[in-house]
Amino acid sequence: MSETVKRASGHHHGDLRRALEQAALELVATKGISGFTMAEASRRAGVSVAAPYKHYPDRDALLAALGVRAYTEQRQQYRAAMADATDPGDQLAAFAAAYVQFAADQPALFKLTFAAGLDKERFPALDEAGQALFTELHAPARALCRDDHQARRLVLAIAACAHGHAVFLTEGVLKDTPDPLSEAKREAAAGATALTGAYVA
């Protein structure tokens, strides 16, 4: 049974973990990954400053939980995008565009997956979630490549390309283009297609 806590306003909410994670996510969005404390997250969630420690021993543990959520949501979004394509190359291009879309839709979660600097040995669930995300790309890449090693290289190259376009978008590098999101998605997909052609030629 989820723990019931009470907001300062007098309203009840049931899931303490979810409330704290949402509060932390909002703080990441407004103050950056390193710009808030557990006490601030507690106040934003409307709980006592001691409440978070029932579930998270420190701020890194709270961020790690958010990181797992970020990887999980990304995986779901990428899987849905790739399901609309049947050709392996088109699936990889769809992933690249969906990667950029996720960064635009969920910038705080996107940053958490790469910029939190968390110890994945301490938080194995975070590492597992990240690895699981990229397993979605293995099947289409392997269908195009001669062996697992080449498939892994292709996946990493496409992910790096998509990440670059996503960062350019979220950091405002493309702000002078008429439609930055569409531009970034289009270029990420085109880059994935070009890389696929280069790796399997």
MDTraj code that builds the backbone (N, CA, C; nanometers):
import mdtraj as md
import numpy as np

residues = "MET SER GLU THR VAL LYS ARG ALA SER GLY HIS HIS HIS GLY ASP LEU ARG ARG ALA LEU GLU GLN ALA ALA LEU GLU LEU VAL ALA THR LYS GLY ILE SER GLY PHE THR MET ALA GLU ALA SER ARG ARG ALA GLY VAL SER VAL ALA ALA PRO TYR LYS HIS TYR PRO ASP ARG ASP ALA LEU LEU ALA ALA LEU GLY VAL ARG ALA TYR THR GLU GLN ARG GLN GLN TYR ARG ALA ALA MET ALA ASP ALA THR ASP PRO GLY ASP GLN LEU ALA ALA PHE ALA ALA ALA TYR VAL GLN PHE ALA ALA ASP GLN PRO ALA LEU PHE LYS LEU THR PHE ALA ALA GLY LEU ASP LYS GLU ARG PHE PRO ALA LEU ASP GLU ALA GLY GLN ALA LEU PHE THR GLU LEU HIS ALA PRO ALA ARG ALA LEU CYS ARG ASP ASP HIS GLN ALA ARG ARG LEU VAL LEU ALA ILE ALA ALA CYS ALA HIS GLY HIS ALA VAL PHE LEU THR GLU GLY VAL LEU LYS ASP THR PRO ASP PRO LEU SER GLU ALA LYS ARG GLU ALA ALA ALA GLY ALA THR ALA LEU THR GLY ALA TYR VAL ALA".split()
xyz = np.array([
    [0.0860, -0.1195, 0.0000],
    [0.0000, 0.0000, 0.0000],
    [0.0889, 0.1235, 0.0000],
    [0.0545, 0.2197, -0.0817],
    [0.1351, 0.3406, -0.0887],
    [0.1150, 0.4248, 0.0359],
    [0.2190, 0.4978, 0.0683],
    [0.2156, 0.5799, 0.1883],
    [0.1403, 0.7090, 0.1615],
    [0.0535, 0.7472, 0.2507],
    [-0.0229, 0.8703, 0.2348],
    [0.0467, 0.9823, 0.3095],
    [0.0668, 1.0929, 0.2405],
    [0.1274, 1.2100, 0.3016],
    [0.0345, 1.3268, 0.2792],
    [0.0620, 1.4365, 0.3446],
    [-0.0268, 1.5515, 0.3380],
    [0.0493, 1.6742, 0.2937],
    [-0.0034, 1.7411, 0.1960],
    [0.0568, 1.8660, 0.1518],
    [0.0344, 1.9743, 0.2565],
    [0.1213, 2.0756, 0.2474],
    [0.1079, 2.1869, 0.3398],
    [-0.0269, 2.2546, 0.3252],
    [-0.0848, 2.2462, 0.2046],
    [-0.2125, 2.3110, 0.1802],
    [-0.3282, 2.2356, 0.2424],
    [-0.3028, 2.1146, 0.2914],
    [-0.4085, 2.0355, 0.3514],
    [-0.4620, 1.9271, 0.2616],
    [-0.4187, 1.9233, 0.1352],
    [-0.4648, 1.8205, 0.0431],
    [-0.3797, 1.6947, 0.0598],
    [-0.4424, 1.5799, 0.0406],
    [-0.3723, 1.4529, 0.0521],
    [-0.3263, 1.4040, -0.0844],
    [-0.2161, 1.3342, -0.0864],
    [-0.1776, 1.2610, -0.2066],
    [-0.1116, 1.1313, -0.1621],
    [-0.1285, 1.0281, -0.2424],
    [-0.0949, 0.8948, -0.1963],
    [0.0470, 0.8495, -0.2169],
    [0.1057, 0.8776, -0.3282],
    [0.2334, 0.8169, -0.3610],
    [0.3476, 0.9118, -0.3271],
    [0.4125, 0.8867, -0.2162],
    [0.5213, 0.9740, -0.1731],
    [0.6361, 0.9724, -0.2731],
    [0.6721, 0.8551, -0.3184],
    [0.7812, 0.8458, -0.4149],
    [0.7517, 0.9299, -0.5397],
    [0.6323, 0.9110, -0.5935],
    [0.5968, 0.9817, -0.7166],
    [0.5960, 1.1325, -0.6948],
    [0.5451, 1.1749, -0.5796],
    [0.5402, 1.3181, -0.5502],
    [0.6805, 1.3771, -0.5410],
    [0.7708, 1.3045, -0.4767],
    [0.9078, 1.3532, -0.4628],
    [0.9795, 1.3545, -0.5979],
    [0.9573, 1.2510, -0.6768],
    [1.0204, 1.2467, -0.8085],
    [0.9705, 1.3602, -0.8974],
    [0.8410, 1.3870, -0.8914],
    [0.7863, 1.4961, -0.9718],
    [0.8409, 1.6307, -0.9257],
    [0.8513, 1.6478, -0.7941],
    [0.9073, 1.7721, -0.7406],
    [1.0521, 1.7892, -0.7850],
    [1.1289, 1.6814, -0.7769],
    [1.2689, 1.6877, -0.8185],
    [1.2799, 1.7169, -0.9676],
    [1.1927, 1.6570, -1.0467],
    [1.1953, 1.6802, -1.1910],
    [1.1664, 1.8263, -1.2232],
    [1.0715, 1.8851, -1.1538],
    [1.0401, 2.0266, -1.1744],
    [1.1585, 2.1143, -1.1358],
    [1.2288, 2.0762, -1.0300],
    [1.3455, 2.1529, -0.9876],
    [1.4601, 2.1377, -1.0869],
    [1.4774, 2.0181, -1.1410],
    [1.5791, 1.9985, -1.2447],
    [1.5497, 2.0886, -1.3641],
    [1.4225, 2.0985, -1.4004],
    [1.3832, 2.1801, -1.5153],
    [1.4113, 2.3279, -1.4926],
    [1.3957, 2.3735, -1.3689],
    [1.4095, 2.5166, -1.3419],
    [1.5465, 2.5566, -1.2871],
    [1.6139, 2.4635, -1.2165],
    [1.7388, 2.4990, -1.1489],
    [1.8587, 2.4161, -1.1926],
    [1.8345, 2.3159, -1.2751],
    [1.9442, 2.2298, -1.3179],
    [1.9603, 2.1090, -1.2277],
    [2.0372, 2.0137, -1.2756],
    [2.0521, 1.8872, -1.2038],
    [2.1172, 1.9060, -1.0679],
    [2.2144, 1.9923, -1.0590],
    [2.2859, 2.0108, -0.9325],
    [2.2370, 2.1320, -0.8548],
    [2.1274, 2.1927, -0.8993],
    [2.0859, 2.3193, -0.8402],
    [1.9791, 2.3122, -0.7338],
    [1.9555, 2.1945, -0.6759],
    [1.8531, 2.1862, -0.5721],
    [1.8953, 2.0872, -0.4641],
    [1.8297, 2.0963, -0.3504],
    [1.8586, 2.0080, -0.2377],
    [1.7384, 1.9183, -0.2099],
    [1.7610, 1.8178, -0.1269],
    [1.6508, 1.7302, -0.0857],
    [1.5453, 1.8101, -0.0100],
    [1.5900, 1.9087, 0.0678],
    [1.4949, 1.9904, 0.1433],
    [1.4032, 2.0679, 0.0491],
    [1.4597, 2.1197, -0.0606],
    [1.3772, 2.1910, -0.1585],
    [1.2766, 2.0975, -0.2242],
    [1.3203, 1.9768, -0.2562],
    [1.2287, 1.8795, -0.3159],
    [1.1163, 1.8457, -0.2191],
    [1.1500, 1.8350, -0.0911],
    [1.0486, 1.8058, 0.0109],
    [0.9455, 1.9167, 0.0189],
    [0.9944, 2.0395, 0.0234],
    [0.9018, 2.1526, 0.0332],
    [0.8123, 2.1606, -0.0902],
    [0.8707, 2.1369, -0.2062],
    [0.7916, 2.1450, -0.3289],
    [0.6852, 2.0352, -0.3325],
    [0.7169, 1.9191, -0.2768],
    [0.6207, 1.8088, -0.2724],
    [0.5202, 1.8249, -0.1597],
    [0.5469, 1.9197, -0.0691],
    [0.4553, 1.9440, 0.0415],
    [0.4673, 1.8438, 0.1538],
    [0.5894, 1.7917, 0.1752],
    [0.6106, 1.6942, 0.2820],
    [0.7229, 1.7433, 0.3727],
    [0.7423, 1.6764, 0.4833],
    [0.8472, 1.7157, 0.5766],
    [0.9836, 1.6891, 0.5148],
    [1.0847, 1.7589, 0.5639],
    [1.2191, 1.7418, 0.5085],
    [1.2751, 1.6035, 0.5380],
    [1.2177, 1.5352, 0.6354],
    [1.2632, 1.3997, 0.6677],
    [1.1975, 1.2938, 0.5799],
    [1.0857, 1.3272, 0.5190],
    [1.0067, 1.2282, 0.4450],
    [1.0835, 1.1592, 0.3323],
    [1.1630, 1.2305, 0.2520],
    [1.2305, 1.1636, 0.1397],
    [1.3227, 1.0505, 0.1823],
    [1.3810, 1.0631, 0.3012],
    [1.4811, 0.9659, 0.3432],
    [1.4217, 0.8300, 0.3783],
    [1.2897, 0.8224, 0.3799],
    [1.2254, 0.6921, 0.3972],
    [1.2428, 0.6072, 0.2716],
    [1.2661, 0.6730, 0.1591],
    [1.2790, 0.6018, 0.0320],
    [1.4130, 0.6252, -0.0367],
    [1.4722, 0.7420, -0.0164],
    [1.5957, 0.7761, -0.0858],
    [1.7004, 0.8197, 0.0161],
    [1.8131, 0.7497, 0.0251],
    [1.9141, 0.7867, 0.1246],
    [1.9789, 0.9221, 0.0991],
    [1.9780, 0.9663, -0.0271],
    [2.0361, 1.0962, -0.0596],
    [1.9815, 1.1448, -0.1940],
    [2.0291, 1.2605, -0.2341],
    [1.9791, 1.3230, -0.3571],
    [2.0133, 1.2407, -0.4812],
    [2.1312, 1.1788, -0.4806],
    [2.1692, 1.0969, -0.5955],
    [2.0731, 0.9800, -0.6148],
    [2.0267, 0.9226, -0.5062],
    [1.9321, 0.8108, -0.5165],
    [1.8003, 0.8575, -0.5781],
    [1.7583, 0.9769, -0.5423],
    [1.6369, 1.0335, -0.6015],
    [1.6574, 1.0600, -0.7509],
    [1.7724, 1.1141, -0.7859],
    [1.8023, 1.1390, -0.9270],
    [1.8135, 1.0082, -1.0052],
    [1.8678, 0.9054, -0.9418],
    [1.8788, 0.7755, -1.0088],
    [1.7410, 0.7186, -1.0400],
    [1.6480, 0.7352, -0.9477],
    [1.5107, 0.6891, -0.9724],
    [1.4504, 0.7631, -1.0912],
    [1.4784, 0.8918, -1.0993],
    [1.4310, 0.9692, -1.2142],
    [1.4998, 0.9244, -1.3433],
    [1.6265, 0.8876, -1.3323],
    [1.6982, 0.8392, -1.4492],
    [1.6380, 0.7109, -1.5042],
    [1.6006, 0.6204, -1.4145],
    [1.5346, 0.4965, -1.4571],
    [1.4037, 0.5291, -1.5284],
    [1.3296, 0.6220, -1.4709],
    [1.2042, 0.6649, -1.5345],
    [1.2307, 0.7235, -1.6726],
    [1.3360, 0.8033, -1.6844],
    [1.3683, 0.8652, -1.8128],
    [1.3996, 0.7599, -1.9183],
    [1.4842, 0.6640, -1.8824],
    [1.5190, 0.5588, -1.9777],
    [1.3965, 0.4766, -2.0167],
    [1.3113, 0.4489, -1.9193],
    [1.1924, 0.3681, -1.9460],
    [1.0979, 0.4397, -2.0416],
    [1.0754, 0.5684, -2.0169],
    [0.9859, 0.6443, -2.1043],
    [1.0449, 0.6610, -2.2442],
    [1.1762, 0.6804, -2.2505],
    [1.2403, 0.6885, -2.3819],
    [1.2221, 0.5580, -2.4589],
    [1.2445, 0.4478, -2.3912],
    [1.2326, 0.3179, -2.4576],
    [1.0926, 0.2982, -2.5149],
    [0.9930, 0.3362, -2.4382],
    [0.8551, 0.3218, -2.4855],
    [0.8298, 0.4084, -2.6084],
    [0.8816, 0.5307, -2.6054],
    [0.8602, 0.6222, -2.7178],
    [0.9333, 0.5742, -2.8428],
    [1.0559, 0.5256, -2.8258],
    [1.1321, 0.4787, -2.9408],
    [1.0687, 0.3533, -3.0000],
    [1.0239, 0.2649, -2.9138],
    [0.9604, 0.1417, -2.9612],
    [0.8360, 0.1742, -3.0441],
    [0.7560, 0.2683, -2.9967],
    [0.6344, 0.3064, -3.0693],
    [0.6685, 0.3669, -3.2047],
    [0.7707, 0.4515, -3.2083],
    [0.8097, 0.5150, -3.3347],
    [0.8614, 0.4121, -3.4342],
    [0.9403, 0.3188, -3.3860],
    [0.9988, 0.2182, -3.4743],
    [0.8949, 0.1180, -3.5231],
    [0.7886, 0.1004, -3.4466],
    [0.6842, 0.0050, -3.4850],
    [0.6102, 0.0489, -3.6104],
    [0.6168, 0.1773, -3.6415],
    [0.5479, 0.2289, -3.7603],
    [0.6244, 0.2002, -3.8893],
    [0.7476, 0.1511, -3.8756],
    [0.8296, 0.1200, -3.9930],
    [0.8564, -0.0305, -3.9981],
    [0.8736, -0.0832, -4.1166],
    [0.9032, -0.2259, -4.1320],
    [1.0459, -0.2501, -4.1791],
    [1.0991, -0.1602, -4.2595],
    [1.2365, -0.1728, -4.3067],
    [1.3336, -0.1389, -4.1936],
    [1.4376, -0.2202, -4.1698],
    [1.5312, -0.1934, -4.0599],
    [1.5956, -0.0550, -4.0670],
    [1.6313, -0.0121, -4.1875],
    [1.6898, 0.1207, -4.2010],
    [1.5921, 0.2301, -4.1641],
    [1.4676, 0.2132, -4.2036],
    [1.3643, 0.3107, -4.1674],
    [1.3394, 0.3105, -4.0170],
    [1.3520, 0.1943, -3.9542],
    [1.3340, 0.1868, -3.8092],
    [1.4425, 0.2650, -3.7364],
    [1.5645, 0.2543, -3.7835],
    [1.6740, 0.3284, -3.7206],
    [1.6580, 0.4787, -3.7418],
    [1.6111, 0.5186, -3.8587],
    [1.5844, 0.6605, -3.8835],
    [1.4708, 0.7099, -3.7954],
    [1.3698, 0.6254, -3.7751],
    [1.2578, 0.6624, -3.6884],
    [1.3042, 0.6796, -3.5447],
    [1.3968, 0.5933, -3.5017],
    [1.4542, 0.6089, -3.3682],
    [1.5212, 0.7447, -3.3540],
    [1.6012, 0.7824, -3.4528],
    [1.6752, 0.9086, -3.4447],
    [1.5807, 1.0273, -3.4319],
    [1.4742, 1.0264, -3.5102],
    [1.3766, 1.1356, -3.5020],
    [1.3045, 1.1338, -3.3679],
    [1.2712, 1.0147, -3.3187],
    [1.2020, 1.0033, -3.1902],
    [1.2915, 1.0466, -3.0750],
    [1.4209, 1.0247, -3.0886],
    [1.5168, 1.0678, -2.9869],
    [1.5105, 1.2195, -2.9705],
    [1.5107, 1.2886, -3.0817],
    [1.5018, 1.4347, -3.0788],
    [1.3672, 1.4791, -3.0221],
    [1.2610, 1.4109, -3.0610],
    [1.1278, 1.4458, -3.0120],
    [1.1196, 1.4311, -2.8610],
    [1.1787, 1.3258, -2.8069],
    [1.1768, 1.3069, -2.6615],
    [1.2503, 1.4209, -2.5917],
    [1.3634, 1.4602, -2.6456],
    [1.4388, 1.5709, -2.5857],
    [1.3567, 1.6987, -2.5841],
    [1.2774, 1.7198, -2.6894],
    [1.1923, 1.8390, -2.6960],
    [1.0757, 1.8294, -2.5991],
    [1.0179, 1.7104, -2.5872],
    [0.9003, 1.6922, -2.5019],
    [0.9353, 1.6864, -2.3541],
    [1.0500, 1.6259, -2.3228],
    [1.0883, 1.6013, -2.1834],
    [1.2332, 1.6454, -2.1599],
    [1.2621, 1.7746, -2.1695],
    [1.4017, 1.8183, -2.1594],
    [1.4686, 1.7846, -2.0270],
    [1.3932, 1.7890, -1.9176],
    [1.4536, 1.7578, -1.7879],
    [1.4900, 1.6100, -1.7791],
    [1.3997, 1.5226, -1.8199],
    [1.4297, 1.3795, -1.8196],
    [1.5432, 1.3483, -1.9165],
    [1.5446, 1.4158, -2.0291],
    [1.6513, 1.3944, -2.1271],
    [1.7872, 1.4272, -2.0664],
    [1.7963, 1.5395, -1.9971],
    [1.9234, 1.5784, -1.9359],
    [1.9670, 1.4785, -1.8300],
    [1.8707, 1.4254, -1.7568],
    [1.9034, 1.3328, -1.6488],
    [1.9736, 1.2075, -1.6985],
    [1.9431, 1.1640, -1.8186],
    [2.0010, 1.0389, -1.8661],
    [2.1492, 1.0518, -1.8998],
    [2.1978, 1.1742, -1.9196],
    [2.3374, 1.1901, -1.9589],
    [2.4176, 1.2858, -1.8709],
    [2.3516, 1.3787, -1.8063],
    [2.4253, 1.4851, -1.7379],
    [2.4236, 1.4753, -1.5862],
    [2.3612, 1.3727, -1.5310],
    [2.3510, 1.3657, -1.3851],
    [2.4805, 1.3203, -1.3200],
    [2.5679, 1.2525, -1.3940],
    [2.6958, 1.2079, -1.3397],
    [2.6823, 1.1057, -1.2289],
    [2.5828, 1.0193, -1.2383],
    [2.5569, 0.9217, -1.1325],
    [2.6429, 0.7969, -1.1500],
    [2.6762, 0.7348, -1.0372],
    [2.7564, 0.6129, -1.0352],
    [2.6670, 0.4934, -1.0669],
    [2.6821, 0.4373, -1.1857],
    [2.5943, 0.3275, -1.2254],
    [2.6282, 0.1965, -1.1544],
    [2.7455, 0.1891, -1.0938],
    [2.7754, 0.0719, -1.0108],
    [2.6949, 0.0783, -0.8812],
    [2.6755, 0.1972, -0.8310],
    [2.5937, 0.2133, -0.7109],
    [2.4460, 0.1940, -0.7427],
    [2.4061, 0.2345, -0.8621],
    [2.2650, 0.2265, -0.9017],
    [2.2515, 0.1341, -1.0230],
    [2.2606, 0.0025, -1.0018],
    [2.2565, -0.0912, -1.1151],
    [2.1272, -0.0849, -1.1951],
    [2.0171, -0.0482, -1.1305],
    [1.8904, -0.0387, -1.2042],
    [1.8988, 0.0690, -1.3112],
    [1.9757, 0.1732, -1.2842],
    [1.9941, 0.2808, -1.3820],
    [2.0716, 0.2294, -1.5029],
    [2.1768, 0.1537, -1.4757],
    [2.2563, 0.0969, -1.5837],
    [2.1737, -0.0015, -1.6662],
    [2.0961, -0.0842, -1.5987],
    [2.0129, -0.1833, -1.6681],
    [1.9090, -0.1153, -1.7572],
    [1.8494, -0.0075, -1.7070],
    [1.7484, 0.0640, -1.7860],
    [1.8108, 0.1264, -1.9100],
    [1.9313, 0.1798, -1.8949],
    [1.9999, 0.2384, -2.0091],
    [2.0376, 0.1346, -2.1131],
    [2.0861, 0.0193, -2.0665],
    [2.1215, -0.0874, -2.1594],
    [1.9984, -0.1399, -2.2320],
    [1.8875, -0.1514, -2.1582],
    [1.7635, -0.2028, -2.2178],
    [1.7143, -0.1118, -2.3292],
    [1.7342, 0.0179, -2.3108],
    [1.6916, 0.1128, -2.4136],
    [1.7598, 0.0820, -2.5468],
    [1.8897, 0.0571, -2.5419],
    [1.9627, 0.0378, -2.6667],
    [1.9449, -0.1014, -2.7257],
    [1.8912, -0.1949, -2.6473],
    [1.8609, -0.3254, -2.7059],
    [1.7510, -0.3133, -2.8112],
    [1.6694, -0.2074, -2.8007],
    [1.5646, -0.1862, -2.9005],
    [1.6238, -0.1663, -3.0406],
    [1.7465, -0.1180, -3.0460],
    [1.8092, -0.0882, -3.1743],
    [1.8879, -0.2058, -3.2304],
    [1.9126, -0.3054, -3.1470],
    [2.0002, -0.4136, -3.1919],
    [1.9399, -0.4924, -3.3077],
    [1.8129, -0.5269, -3.2976],
    [1.7517, -0.6118, -3.4008],
    [1.7562, -0.5481, -3.5398],
    [1.7116, -0.4225, -3.5557],
    [1.7211, -0.3641, -3.6898],
    [1.8651, -0.3457, -3.7365],
    [1.9543, -0.3106, -3.6443],
    [2.0943, -0.2934, -3.6834],
    [2.1558, -0.4271, -3.7244],
    [2.1256, -0.5304, -3.6482],
    [2.1811, -0.6636, -3.6797],
    [2.1273, -0.7158, -3.8118],
    [2.0035, -0.6789, -3.8446],
    [1.9454, -0.7231, -3.9718],
    [2.0197, -0.6643, -4.0910],
    [2.0891, -0.5535, -4.0671],
    [2.1593, -0.4853, -4.1755],
    [2.3088, -0.5142, -4.1780],
    [2.3626, -0.5583, -4.0651],
    [2.5074, -0.5704, -4.0501],
    [2.5536, -0.7158, -4.0555],
    [2.6819, -0.7334, -4.0810],
    [2.7347, -0.8691, -4.0983],
    [2.7580, -0.9415, -3.9655],
    [2.7730, -0.8656, -3.8559],
    [2.7951, -0.9302, -3.7264],
    [2.7539, -0.8346, -3.6145],
    [2.7576, -0.8856, -3.4906],
    [2.7151, -0.8061, -3.3753],
    [2.8039, -0.6841, -3.3538],
    [2.9328, -0.6989, -3.3797],
    [3.0251, -0.5869, -3.3592],
    [2.9913, -0.4707, -3.4517],
    [2.9688, -0.5009, -3.5772],
    [2.9327, -0.3946, -3.6714],
    [2.7981, -0.3332, -3.6344],
    [2.7047, -0.4170, -3.5899],
    [2.5732, -0.3663, -3.5499],
    [2.5860, -0.2706, -3.4323],
    [2.6712, -0.3055, -3.3358],
    [2.6904, -0.2171, -3.2196],
    [2.7518, -0.0842, -3.2627],
    [2.8476, -0.0891, -3.3518],
    [2.9095, 0.0346, -3.4001],
    [2.8066, 0.1225, -3.4697],
    [2.7192, 0.0605, -3.5472],
    [2.6154, 0.1374, -3.6163],
    [2.5191, 0.2007, -3.5164],
    [2.4778, 0.1240, -3.4166],
    [2.3863, 0.1767, -3.3146],
    [2.4485, 0.2962, -3.2434],
    [2.5745, 0.2831, -3.2045],
    [2.6411, 0.3926, -3.1334],
    [2.6548, 0.5159, -3.2225],
    [2.6854, 0.4950, -3.3489],
    [2.7004, 0.6085, -3.4407],
    [2.5680, 0.6815, -3.4590],
    [2.4597, 0.6062, -3.4747],
    [2.3286, 0.6687, -3.4933],
    [2.2838, 0.7387, -3.3658],
    [2.3077, 0.6756, -3.2513],
    [2.2703, 0.7377, -3.1241],
    [2.3480, 0.8671, -3.1024],
    [2.4767, 0.8668, -3.1373],
    [2.5580, 0.9881, -3.1226],
    [2.5070, 1.0993, -3.2137],
    [2.4707, 1.0634, -3.3348],
    [2.4158, 1.1618, -3.4292],
    [2.2856, 1.2207, -3.3757],
    [2.1961, 1.1343, -3.3315],
    [2.0675, 1.1809, -3.2789],
    [2.0875, 1.2675, -3.1549],
    [2.1815, 1.2265, -3.0696],
    [2.2065, 1.3029, -2.9469],
    [2.2580, 1.4426, -2.9800],
    [2.3455, 1.4515, -3.0772],
    [2.3967, 1.5823, -3.1157],
    [2.2869, 1.6757, -3.1627],
    [2.1980, 1.6263, -3.2451],
    [2.0877, 1.7104, -3.2931],
    [1.9924, 1.7460, -3.1791],
    [1.9718, 1.6523, -3.0866],
    [1.8841, 1.6798, -2.9724],
    [1.9428, 1.7888, -2.8836],
    [2.0724, 1.7824, -2.8602],
    [2.1384, 1.8840, -2.7778],
    [2.1365, 2.0194, -2.8484],
    [2.1640, 2.0210, -2.9768],
    [2.1555, 2.1471, -3.0516],
    [2.0163, 2.2086, -3.0381],
    [1.9146, 2.1238, -3.0441],
    [1.7772, 2.1736, -3.0317],
    [1.7515, 2.2303, -2.8931],
    [1.7824, 2.1537, -2.7897],
    [1.7487, 2.1955, -2.6533],
    [1.8342, 2.3121, -2.6049],
    [1.9531, 2.3272, -2.6628],
    [2.0413, 2.4367, -2.6225],
    [2.0218, 2.5622, -2.7070],
    [1.9260, 2.5586, -2.7991],
    [1.8941, 2.6777, -2.8764],
    [1.9826, 2.7057, -2.9953],
    [2.0661, 2.6095, -3.0331],
    [2.1552, 2.6308, -3.1470],
    [2.0767, 2.6499, -3.2764],
    [1.9593, 2.5883, -3.2839],
    [1.8790, 2.5937, -3.4064],
    [1.7698, 2.7002, -3.4016],
    [1.7779, 2.7917, -3.3080],
    [1.6691, 2.8874, -3.2866],
    [1.6429, 2.9783, -3.4063],
    [1.7412, 2.9953, -3.4933],
    [1.7224, 3.0834, -3.6082],
    [1.6574, 3.0133, -3.7275],
    [1.6342, 2.8835, -3.7166],
    [1.5662, 2.8123, -3.8251],
    [1.4155, 2.8292, -3.8095],
    [1.3393, 2.8214, -3.9188],
    [1.1937, 2.8437, -3.9113],
    [1.1220, 2.7476, -3.8172],
    [1.1641, 2.6212, -3.8158],
    [1.1003, 2.5197, -3.7319],
    [1.2094, 2.4310, -3.6733],
    [1.2682, 2.4720, -3.5600],
    [1.3824, 2.3996, -3.5049],
    [1.3572, 2.2513, -3.4791],
    [1.2414, 2.2175, -3.4244],
    [1.2140, 2.0772, -3.3942],
    [1.2084, 1.9929, -3.5213],
    [1.1339, 2.0390, -3.6197],
    [1.1246, 1.9643, -3.7453],
    [1.2609, 1.9520, -3.8125],
    [1.3377, 2.0601, -3.8068],
    [1.4718, 2.0589, -3.8662],
    [1.5597, 1.9553, -3.7977],
    [1.5584, 1.9549, -3.6654],
    [1.6430, 1.8618, -3.5907],
    [1.6017, 1.7172, -3.6152],
    [1.4719, 1.6917, -3.6167],
    [1.4237, 1.5555, -3.6418],
    [1.4598, 1.5097, -3.7828],
    [1.4414, 1.5984, -3.8782],
    [1.4714, 1.5637, -4.0173],
    [1.6203, 1.5335, -4.0353],
    [1.7047, 1.6172, -3.9774],
    [1.8486, 1.5977, -3.9925],
    [1.8967, 1.4746, -3.9166],
    [1.8375, 1.4475, -3.8012],
    [1.8749, 1.3274, -3.7254],
    [1.8396, 1.2019, -3.8039],
    [1.7205, 1.2004, -3.8622],
    [1.6782, 1.0853, -3.9421],
    [1.7657, 1.0699, -4.0664],
    [1.7966, 1.1825, -4.1315],
    [1.8824, 1.1777, -4.2499],
    [2.0222, 1.1293, -4.2137],
    [2.0704, 1.1742, -4.0989],
    [2.2012, 1.1284, -4.0531],
    [2.2023, 0.9790, -4.0264],
    [2.0954, 0.9291, -3.9660],
    [2.0853, 0.7855, -3.9398],
    [2.0855, 0.7065, -4.0701],
    [2.0139, 0.7570, -4.1690],
    [2.0090, 0.6898, -4.2988],
    [2.1459, 0.6898, -4.3661],
    [2.2155, 0.8025, -4.3589],
    [2.3485, 0.8119, -4.4187],
    [2.4471, 0.7186, -4.3485],
    [2.4401, 0.7137, -4.2165],
    [2.5293, 0.6257, -4.1412],
    [2.5006, 0.4793, -4.1719],
    [2.3738, 0.4466, -4.1826],
    [2.3379, 0.3091, -4.2164],
    [2.3968, 0.2709, -4.3517],
    [2.3838, 0.3611, -4.4480],
    [2.4397, 0.3346, -4.5797],
    [2.5905, 0.3169, -4.5760],
    [2.6579, 0.3970, -4.4943],
    [2.8036, 0.3895, -4.4849],
    [2.8499, 0.2605, -4.4174],
    [2.7760, 0.2174, -4.3154],
    [2.8188, 0.0999, -4.2390],
    [2.7883, -0.0310, -4.3101],
    [2.6856, -0.0326, -4.3912],
    [2.6466, -0.1598, -4.4533],
    [2.6871, -0.1673, -4.6006],
    [2.7538, -0.0626, -4.6494],
    [2.7952, -0.0615, -4.7901],
    [2.8952, -0.1744, -4.8182],
])
top = md.Topology()
chain = top.add_chain()
for i, resn in enumerate(residues, 1):
    res = top.add_residue(resn, chain, resSeq=i)
    for name in ("N", "CA", "C"):
        top.add_atom(name, md.element.get_by_symbol(name[0]), res)
traj = md.Trajectory(xyz[None], top)
